[in-house]
């Protein structure tokens, strides 16, 4: 099993959720986050004054899938989240040793 963590632009969330659902993903966790990479923030104008926005709003999606679904899910995320502009985000893939569903005690693939 693997955990896929994707940091994407907020307005792409629904497209990514739909793409993952088509891959067979039945559950995911979404967190509103702020950060920056090469984009390094931007300058905004508020009531006539300029100020720097160092941390940009992003959405973090976390999903655990069976190892054989990883590439399919990553491709789906990339296609759905890509705008072709700086700040599209990143995808991280990490191994998951064990999963336990609290309600039933099911473990590993049965608990996903």
MODELLER restraints for C-alpha pairs under 7 A, 6 or more apart:
rsr = mdl.restraints
at = mdl.atoms
rsr.add(forms.Gaussian(group=physical.xy_distance, feature=features.Distance(at['CA:1:A'], at['CA:64:A']), mean=6.82, stdev=0.5))
rsr.add(forms.Gaussian(group=physical.xy_distance, feature=features.Distance(at['CA:1:A'], at['CA:65:A']), mean=5.70, stdev=0.5))
rsr.add(forms.Gaussian(group=physical.xy_distance, feature=features.Distance(at['CA:1:A'], at['CA:66:A']), mean=4.46, stdev=0.5))
rsr.add(forms.Gaussian(group=physical.xy_distance, feature=features.Distance(at['CA:1:A'], at['CA:67:A']), mean=4.77, stdev=0.5))
rsr.add(forms.Gaussian(group=physical.xy_distance, feature=features.Distance(at['CA:1:A'], at['CA:95:A']), mean=6.23, stdev=0.5))
rsr.add(forms.Gaussian(group=physical.xy_distance, feature=features.Distance(at['CA:1:A'], at['CA:96:A']), mean=5.37, stdev=0.5))
rsr.add(forms.Gaussian(group=physical.xy_distance, feature=features.Distance(at['CA:2:A'], at['CA:64:A']), mean=5.60, stdev=0.5))
rsr.add(forms.Gaussian(group=physical.xy_distance, feature=features.Distance(at['CA:2:A'], at['CA:65:A']), mean=5.62, stdev=0.5))
rsr.add(forms.Gaussian(group=physical.xy_distance, feature=features.Distance(at['CA:2:A'], at['CA:66:A']), mean=6.32, stdev=0.5))
rsr.add(forms.Gaussian(group=physical.xy_distance, feature=features.Distance(at['CA:2:A'], at['CA:67:A']), mean=5.75, stdev=0.5))
rsr.add(forms.Gaussian(group=physical.xy_distance, feature=features.Distance(at['CA:2:A'], at['CA:93:A']), mean=6.54, stdev=0.5))
rsr.add(forms.Gaussian(group=physical.xy_distance, feature=features.Distance(at['CA:2:A'], at['CA:94:A']), mean=5.58, stdev=0.5))
rsr.add(forms.Gaussian(group=physical.xy_distance, feature=features.Distance(at['CA:2:A'], at['CA:95:A']), mean=4.48, stdev=0.5))
rsr.add(forms.Gaussian(group=physical.xy_distance, feature=features.Distance(at['CA:2:A'], at['CA:96:A']), mean=5.11, stdev=0.5))
rsr.add(forms.Gaussian(group=physical.xy_distance, feature=features.Distance(at['CA:3:A'], at['CA:62:A']), mean=6.84, stdev=0.5))
rsr.add(forms.Gaussian(group=physical.xy_distance, feature=features.Distance(at['CA:3:A'], at['CA:63:A']), mean=5.63, stdev=0.5))
rsr.add(forms.Gaussian(group=physical.xy_distance, feature=features.Distance(at['CA:3:A'], at['CA:64:A']), mean=4.29, stdev=0.5))
rsr.add(forms.Gaussian(group=physical.xy_distance, feature=features.Distance(at['CA:3:A'], at['CA:65:A']), mean=6.47, stdev=0.5))
rsr.add(forms.Gaussian(group=physical.xy_distance, feature=features.Distance(at['CA:3:A'], at['CA:93:A']), mean=5.68, stdev=0.5))
rsr.add(forms.Gaussian(group=physical.xy_distance, feature=features.Distance(at['CA:3:A'], at['CA:94:A']), mean=5.23, stdev=0.5))
rsr.add(forms.Gaussian(group=physical.xy_distance, feature=features.Distance(at['CA:3:A'], at['CA:95:A']), mean=6.15, stdev=0.5))
rsr.add(forms.Gaussian(group=physical.xy_distance, feature=features.Distance(at['CA:3:A'], at['CA:96:A']), mean=6.21, stdev=0.5))
rsr.add(forms.Gaussian(group=physical.xy_distance, feature=features.Distance(at['CA:4:A'], at['CA:62:A']), mean=5.74, stdev=0.5))
rsr.add(forms.Gaussian(group=physical.xy_distance, feature=features.Distance(at['CA:4:A'], at['CA:63:A']), mean=5.34, stdev=0.5))
rsr.add(forms.Gaussian(group=physical.xy_distance, feature=features.Distance(at['CA:4:A'], at['CA:64:A']), mean=6.20, stdev=0.5))
rsr.add(forms.Gaussian(group=physical.xy_distance, feature=features.Distance(at['CA:4:A'], at['CA:91:A']), mean=6.88, stdev=0.5))
rsr.add(forms.Gaussian(group=physical.xy_distance, feature=features.Distance(at['CA:4:A'], at['CA:92:A']), mean=5.78, stdev=0.5))
rsr.add(forms.Gaussian(group=physical.xy_distance, feature=features.Distance(at['CA:4:A'], at['CA:93:A']), mean=4.70, stdev=0.5))
rsr.add(forms.Gaussian(group=physical.xy_distance, feature=features.Distance(at['CA:4:A'], at['CA:94:A']), mean=6.67, stdev=0.5))
rsr.add(forms.Gaussian(group=physical.xy_distance, feature=features.Distance(at['CA:5:A'], at['CA:60:A']), mean=6.79, stdev=0.5))
rsr.add(forms.Gaussian(group=physical.xy_distance, feature=features.Distance(at['CA:5:A'], at['CA:61:A']), mean=5.57, stdev=0.5))
rsr.add(forms.Gaussian(group=physical.xy_distance, feature=features.Distance(at['CA:5:A'], at['CA:62:A']), mean=4.52, stdev=0.5))
rsr.add(forms.Gaussian(group=physical.xy_distance, feature=features.Distance(at['CA:5:A'], at['CA:63:A']), mean=6.62, stdev=0.5))
rsr.add(forms.Gaussian(group=physical.xy_distance, feature=features.Distance(at['CA:5:A'], at['CA:91:A']), mean=5.64, stdev=0.5))
rsr.add(forms.Gaussian(group=physical.xy_distance, feature=features.Distance(at['CA:5:A'], at['CA:92:A']), mean=5.04, stdev=0.5))
rsr.add(forms.Gaussian(group=physical.xy_distance, feature=features.Distance(at['CA:5:A'], at['CA:93:A']), mean=6.40, stdev=0.5))
rsr.add(forms.Gaussian(group=physical.xy_distance, feature=features.Distance(at['CA:6:A'], at['CA:60:A']), mean=5.60, stdev=0.5))
rsr.add(forms.Gaussian(group=physical.xy_distance, feature=features.Distance(at['CA:6:A'], at['CA:61:A']), mean=5.12, stdev=0.5))
rsr.add(forms.Gaussian(group=physical.xy_distance, feature=features.Distance(at['CA:6:A'], at['CA:62:A']), mean=6.58, stdev=0.5))
rsr.add(forms.Gaussian(group=physical.xy_distance, feature=features.Distance(at['CA:6:A'], at['CA:90:A']), mean=5.73, stdev=0.5))
rsr.add(forms.Gaussian(group=physical.xy_distance, feature=features.Distance(at['CA:6:A'], at['CA:91:A']), mean=4.30, stdev=0.5))
rsr.add(forms.Gaussian(group=physical.xy_distance, feature=features.Distance(at['CA:6:A'], at['CA:92:A']), mean=6.29, stdev=0.5))
rsr.add(forms.Gaussian(group=physical.xy_distance, feature=features.Distance(at['CA:7:A'], at['CA:58:A']), mean=6.46, stdev=0.5))
rsr.add(forms.Gaussian(group=physical.xy_distance, feature=features.Distance(at['CA:7:A'], at['CA:59:A']), mean=5.62, stdev=0.5))
rsr.add(forms.Gaussian(group=physical.xy_distance, feature=features.Distance(at['CA:7:A'], at['CA:60:A']), mean=4.51, stdev=0.5))
rsr.add(forms.Gaussian(group=physical.xy_distance, feature=features.Distance(at['CA:7:A'], at['CA:61:A']), mean=6.47, stdev=0.5))
rsr.add(forms.Gaussian(group=physical.xy_distance, feature=features.Distance(at['CA:7:A'], at['CA:89:A']), mean=5.07, stdev=0.5))
rsr.add(forms.Gaussian(group=physical.xy_distance, feature=features.Distance(at['CA:7:A'], at['CA:90:A']), mean=5.30, stdev=0.5))
rsr.add(forms.Gaussian(group=physical.xy_distance, feature=features.Distance(at['CA:7:A'], at['CA:91:A']), mean=6.42, stdev=0.5))
rsr.add(forms.Gaussian(group=physical.xy_distance, feature=features.Distance(at['CA:8:A'], at['CA:58:A']), mean=5.72, stdev=0.5))
rsr.add(forms.Gaussian(group=physical.xy_distance, feature=features.Distance(at['CA:8:A'], at['CA:59:A']), mean=5.37, stdev=0.5))
rsr.add(forms.Gaussian(group=physical.xy_distance, feature=features.Distance(at['CA:8:A'], at['CA:60:A']), mean=6.52, stdev=0.5))
rsr.add(forms.Gaussian(group=physical.xy_distance, feature=features.Distance(at['CA:8:A'], at['CA:81:A']), mean=6.51, stdev=0.5))
rsr.add(forms.Gaussian(group=physical.xy_distance, feature=features.Distance(at['CA:8:A'], at['CA:88:A']), mean=5.84, stdev=0.5))
rsr.add(forms.Gaussian(group=physical.xy_distance, feature=features.Distance(at['CA:8:A'], at['CA:89:A']), mean=4.72, stdev=0.5))
rsr.add(forms.Gaussian(group=physical.xy_distance, feature=features.Distance(at['CA:8:A'], at['CA:90:A']), mean=6.94, stdev=0.5))
rsr.add(forms.Gaussian(group=physical.xy_distance, feature=features.Distance(at['CA:9:A'], at['CA:58:A']), mean=5.09, stdev=0.5))
rsr.add(forms.Gaussian(group=physical.xy_distance, feature=features.Distance(at['CA:9:A'], at['CA:59:A']), mean=6.14, stdev=0.5))
rsr.add(forms.Gaussian(group=physical.xy_distance, feature=features.Distance(at['CA:9:A'], at['CA:88:A']), mean=6.13, stdev=0.5))
rsr.add(forms.Gaussian(group=physical.xy_distance, feature=features.Distance(at['CA:9:A'], at['CA:89:A']), mean=6.92, stdev=0.5))
rsr.add(forms.Gaussian(group=physical.xy_distance, feature=features.Distance(at['CA:10:A'], at['CA:58:A']), mean=5.43, stdev=0.5))
rsr.add(forms.Gaussian(group=physical.xy_distance, feature=features.Distance(at['CA:10:A'], at['CA:59:A']), mean=5.31, stdev=0.5))
rsr.add(forms.Gaussian(group=physical.xy_distance, feature=features.Distance(at['CA:12:A'], at['CA:81:A']), mean=5.51, stdev=0.5))
rsr.add(forms.Gaussian(group=physical.xy_distance, feature=features.Distance(at['CA:15:A'], at['CA:80:A']), mean=5.58, stdev=0.5))
rsr.add(forms.Gaussian(group=physical.xy_distance, feature=features.Distance(at['CA:16:A'], at['CA:77:A']), mean=5.55, stdev=0.5))
rsr.add(forms.Gaussian(group=physical.xy_distance, feature=features.Distance(at['CA:16:A'], at['CA:80:A']), mean=5.19, stdev=0.5))
rsr.add(forms.Gaussian(group=physical.xy_distance, feature=features.Distance(at['CA:16:A'], at['CA:81:A']), mean=6.23, stdev=0.5))
rsr.add(forms.Gaussian(group=physical.xy_distance, feature=features.Distance(at['CA:19:A'], at['CA:76:A']), mean=5.55, stdev=0.5))
rsr.add(forms.Gaussian(group=physical.xy_distance, feature=features.Distance(at['CA:19:A'], at['CA:77:A']), mean=6.78, stdev=0.5))
rsr.add(forms.Gaussian(group=physical.xy_distance, feature=features.Distance(at['CA:19:A'], at['CA:80:A']), mean=6.67, stdev=0.5))
rsr.add(forms.Gaussian(group=physical.xy_distance, feature=features.Distance(at['CA:20:A'], at['CA:73:A']), mean=6.17, stdev=0.5))
rsr.add(forms.Gaussian(group=physical.xy_distance, feature=features.Distance(at['CA:20:A'], at['CA:76:A']), mean=6.47, stdev=0.5))
rsr.add(forms.Gaussian(group=physical.xy_distance, feature=features.Distance(at['CA:23:A'], at['CA:72:A']), mean=6.90, stdev=0.5))
rsr.add(forms.Gaussian(group=physical.xy_distance, feature=features.Distance(at['CA:23:A'], at['CA:73:A']), mean=6.27, stdev=0.5))
rsr.add(forms.Gaussian(group=physical.xy_distance, feature=features.Distance(at['CA:27:A'], at['CA:63:A']), mean=6.92, stdev=0.5))
rsr.add(forms.Gaussian(group=physical.xy_distance, feature=features.Distance(at['CA:28:A'], at['CA:61:A']), mean=6.83, stdev=0.5))
rsr.add(forms.Gaussian(group=physical.xy_distance, feature=features.Distance(at['CA:28:A'], at['CA:62:A']), mean=5.77, stdev=0.5))
rsr.add(forms.Gaussian(group=physical.xy_distance, feature=features.Distance(at['CA:28:A'], at['CA:63:A']), mean=4.80, stdev=0.5))
rsr.add(forms.Gaussian(group=physical.xy_distance, feature=features.Distance(at['CA:29:A'], at['CA:61:A']), mean=5.67, stdev=0.5))
rsr.add(forms.Gaussian(group=physical.xy_distance, feature=features.Distance(at['CA:29:A'], at['CA:62:A']), mean=5.10, stdev=0.5))
rsr.add(forms.Gaussian(group=physical.xy_distance, feature=features.Distance(at['CA:29:A'], at['CA:63:A']), mean=6.51, stdev=0.5))
rsr.add(forms.Gaussian(group=physical.xy_distance, feature=features.Distance(at['CA:30:A'], at['CA:59:A']), mean=6.77, stdev=0.5))
rsr.add(forms.Gaussian(group=physical.xy_distance, feature=features.Distance(at['CA:30:A'], at['CA:60:A']), mean=5.64, stdev=0.5))
rsr.add(forms.Gaussian(group=physical.xy_distance, feature=features.Distance(at['CA:30:A'], at['CA:61:A']), mean=4.65, stdev=0.5))
rsr.add(forms.Gaussian(group=physical.xy_distance, feature=features.Distance(at['CA:30:A'], at['CA:62:A']), mean=6.51, stdev=0.5))
rsr.add(forms.Gaussian(group=physical.xy_distance, feature=features.Distance(at['CA:31:A'], at['CA:59:A']), mean=5.76, stdev=0.5))
rsr.add(forms.Gaussian(group=physical.xy_distance, feature=features.Distance(at['CA:31:A'], at['CA:60:A']), mean=5.08, stdev=0.5))
rsr.add(forms.Gaussian(group=physical.xy_distance, feature=features.Distance(at['CA:31:A'], at['CA:61:A']), mean=6.58, stdev=0.5))
rsr.add(forms.Gaussian(group=physical.xy_distance, feature=features.Distance(at['CA:32:A'], at['CA:58:A']), mean=6.15, stdev=0.5))
rsr.add(forms.Gaussian(group=physical.xy_distance, feature=features.Distance(at['CA:32:A'], at['CA:59:A']), mean=4.70, stdev=0.5))
rsr.add(forms.Gaussian(group=physical.xy_distance, feature=features.Distance(at['CA:32:A'], at['CA:60:A']), mean=6.28, stdev=0.5))
rsr.add(forms.Gaussian(group=physical.xy_distance, feature=features.Distance(at['CA:33:A'], at['CA:57:A']), mean=5.99, stdev=0.5))
rsr.add(forms.Gaussian(group=physical.xy_distance, feature=features.Distance(at['CA:33:A'], at['CA:58:A']), mean=5.20, stdev=0.5))
rsr.add(forms.Gaussian(group=physical.xy_distance, feature=features.Distance(at['CA:33:A'], at['CA:59:A']), mean=5.60, stdev=0.5))
rsr.add(forms.Gaussian(group=physical.xy_distance, feature=features.Distance(at['CA:33:A'], at['CA:60:A']), mean=6.50, stdev=0.5))
rsr.add(forms.Gaussian(group=physical.xy_distance, feature=features.Distance(at['CA:34:A'], at['CA:55:A']), mean=5.36, stdev=0.5))
rsr.add(forms.Gaussian(group=physical.xy_distance, feature=features.Distance(at['CA:34:A'], at['CA:56:A']), mean=5.19, stdev=0.5))
rsr.add(forms.Gaussian(group=physical.xy_distance, feature=features.Distance(at['CA:34:A'], at['CA:57:A']), mean=4.50, stdev=0.5))
rsr.add(forms.Gaussian(group=physical.xy_distance, feature=features.Distance(at['CA:34:A'], at['CA:58:A']), mean=5.45, stdev=0.5))
rsr.add(forms.Gaussian(group=physical.xy_distance, feature=features.Distance(at['CA:35:A'], at['CA:55:A']), mean=4.53, stdev=0.5))
rsr.add(forms.Gaussian(group=physical.xy_distance, feature=features.Distance(at['CA:35:A'], at['CA:56:A']), mean=5.30, stdev=0.5))
rsr.add(forms.Gaussian(group=physical.xy_distance, feature=features.Distance(at['CA:35:A'], at['CA:57:A']), mean=6.71, stdev=0.5))
rsr.add(forms.Gaussian(group=physical.xy_distance, feature=features.Distance(at['CA:35:A'], at['CA:58:A']), mean=7.00, stdev=0.5))
rsr.add(forms.Gaussian(group=physical.xy_distance, feature=features.Distance(at['CA:36:A'], at['CA:55:A']), mean=5.52, stdev=0.5))
rsr.add(forms.Gaussian(group=physical.xy_distance, feature=features.Distance(at['CA:36:A'], at['CA:56:A']), mean=6.04, stdev=0.5))
rsr.add(forms.Gaussian(group=physical.xy_distance, feature=features.Distance(at['CA:39:A'], at['CA:86:A']), mean=6.22, stdev=0.5))
rsr.add(forms.Gaussian(group=physical.xy_distance, feature=features.Distance(at['CA:39:A'], at['CA:87:A']), mean=5.80, stdev=0.5))
rsr.add(forms.Gaussian(group=physical.xy_distance, feature=features.Distance(at['CA:40:A'], at['CA:54:A']), mean=6.35, stdev=0.5))
rsr.add(forms.Gaussian(group=physical.xy_distance, feature=features.Distance(at['CA:41:A'], at['CA:53:A']), mean=5.36, stdev=0.5))
rsr.add(forms.Gaussian(group=physical.xy_distance, feature=features.Distance(at['CA:41:A'], at['CA:54:A']), mean=4.36, stdev=0.5))
rsr.add(forms.Gaussian(group=physical.xy_distance, feature=features.Distance(at['CA:41:A'], at['CA:55:A']), mean=5.83, stdev=0.5))
rsr.add(forms.Gaussian(group=physical.xy_distance, feature=features.Distance(at['CA:41:A'], at['CA:56:A']), mean=6.01, stdev=0.5))
rsr.add(forms.Gaussian(group=physical.xy_distance, feature=features.Distance(at['CA:42:A'], at['CA:52:A']), mean=5.85, stdev=0.5))
rsr.add(forms.Gaussian(group=physical.xy_distance, feature=features.Distance(at['CA:42:A'], at['CA:53:A']), mean=5.36, stdev=0.5))
rsr.add(forms.Gaussian(group=physical.xy_distance, feature=features.Distance(at['CA:42:A'], at['CA:54:A']), mean=6.64, stdev=0.5))
rsr.add(forms.Gaussian(group=physical.xy_distance, feature=features.Distance(at['CA:43:A'], at['CA:50:A']), mean=6.57, stdev=0.5))
rsr.add(forms.Gaussian(group=physical.xy_distance, feature=features.Distance(at['CA:43:A'], at['CA:51:A']), mean=5.67, stdev=0.5))
rsr.add(forms.Gaussian(group=physical.xy_distance, feature=features.Distance(at['CA:43:A'], at['CA:52:A']), mean=4.49, stdev=0.5))
rsr.add(forms.Gaussian(group=physical.xy_distance, feature=features.Distance(at['CA:43:A'], at['CA:53:A']), mean=5.95, stdev=0.5))
rsr.add(forms.Gaussian(group=physical.xy_distance, feature=features.Distance(at['CA:44:A'], at['CA:50:A']), mean=5.64, stdev=0.5))
rsr.add(forms.Gaussian(group=physical.xy_distance, feature=features.Distance(at['CA:44:A'], at['CA:51:A']), mean=5.57, stdev=0.5))
rsr.add(forms.Gaussian(group=physical.xy_distance, feature=features.Distance(at['CA:44:A'], at['CA:52:A']), mean=6.28, stdev=0.5))
rsr.add(forms.Gaussian(group=physical.xy_distance, feature=features.Distance(at['CA:44:A'], at['CA:53:A']), mean=6.93, stdev=0.5))
rsr.add(forms.Gaussian(group=physical.xy_distance, feature=features.Distance(at['CA:45:A'], at['CA:51:A']), mean=6.44, stdev=0.5))
rsr.add(forms.Gaussian(group=physical.xy_distance, feature=features.Distance(at['CA:64:A'], at['CA:112:A']), mean=6.93, stdev=0.5))
rsr.add(forms.Gaussian(group=physical.xy_distance, feature=features.Distance(at['CA:66:A'], at['CA:109:A']), mean=6.79, stdev=0.5))
rsr.add(forms.Gaussian(group=physical.xy_distance, feature=features.Distance(at['CA:81:A'], at['CA:88:A']), mean=6.80, stdev=0.5))
rsr.add(forms.Gaussian(group=physical.xy_distance, feature=features.Distance(at['CA:82:A'], at['CA:88:A']), mean=5.94, stdev=0.5))
rsr.add(forms.Gaussian(group=physical.xy_distance, feature=features.Distance(at['CA:98:A'], at['CA:108:A']), mean=5.57, stdev=0.5))
rsr.add(forms.Gaussian(group=physical.xy_distance, feature=features.Distance(at['CA:99:A'], at['CA:107:A']), mean=5.44, stdev=0.5))
rsr.add(forms.Gaussian(group=physical.xy_distance, feature=features.Distance(at['CA:99:A'], at['CA:108:A']), mean=4.58, stdev=0.5))
rsr.add(forms.Gaussian(group=physical.xy_distance, feature=features.Distance(at['CA:99:A'], at['CA:111:A']), mean=6.28, stdev=0.5))
rsr.add(forms.Gaussian(group=physical.xy_distance, feature=features.Distance(at['CA:100:A'], at['CA:106:A']), mean=5.69, stdev=0.5))
rsr.add(forms.Gaussian(group=physical.xy_distance, feature=features.Distance(at['CA:100:A'], at['CA:107:A']), mean=4.45, stdev=0.5))
rsr.add(forms.Gaussian(group=physical.xy_distance, feature=features.Distance(at['CA:100:A'], at['CA:108:A']), mean=6.29, stdev=0.5))
rsr.add(forms.Gaussian(group=physical.xy_distance, feature=features.Distance(at['CA:100:A'], at['CA:111:A']), mean=5.81, stdev=0.5))
rsr.add(forms.Gaussian(group=physical.xy_distance, feature=features.Distance(at['CA:101:A'], at['CA:107:A']), mean=6.35, stdev=0.5))
rsr.add(forms.Gaussian(group=physical.xy_distance, feature=features.Distance(at['CA:101:A'], at['CA:111:A']), mean=5.12, stdev=0.5))
